[in-house]
Amino acid sequence: MASSPRTKLTAKGAATRRRIVEGAAAEIRARGAAATTLDDIRARTATSKSQIFHYFPGGKEELLYAVAAREADRVLEDQEPHLSDLSTWPAWRDWREAVVRRYRQQGVNCPLGVLITELGRTTPAAQALTGRLIEQWQQALRAGIRRMQDGGAIDRRLDADRTAAALVAAVQGGVVILMSTGGITHLEAALDTTLGLLRHSATPPVT
């Protein structure tokens, strides 16, 4: 479901819409998507129902999509500043620590996963949102690998795009197990093994 067309918001209107989205996100993290009502969001954000429907004419579904998009952005924001500067091995180490820290703090509750489920994993809206997140994530990792290749730290014959895809898959696979078991060991193992293979391609090898 795409957002309903609307005229460009004023600065005040954009701030109000942002407050509604942030408040809804906080409410969903506390209660879960299914249990959160528009009345809960209205109370938390000090807005009226007419304001909510002004910014989200599609009601709760459209608001959920906006919150899911915000949560997707947060996945990448929480990896900064490391994700944008993967040009040294210490930077890769710091990125790894940021990823593990984020999901350790999150625990079994993944707001984005819950929201995507609520919207329907197979709907065009959910698929587009997930695809955008994965593509942006993979692009950032690919750029880091290529910077390392340009600097001579990684063999240029390594396929940067496939390696970046493997790193994203390692994180997401570990997160799925974390959500199922509450344990972060598999996420750490997947990341460490994939990064270990990346370091093994170093020229000369990293000791």
Order of alpha helices (4+ residues) and beta strands (2+ residues): alpha-alpha-alpha-alpha-alpha-alpha-alpha-alpha-alpha
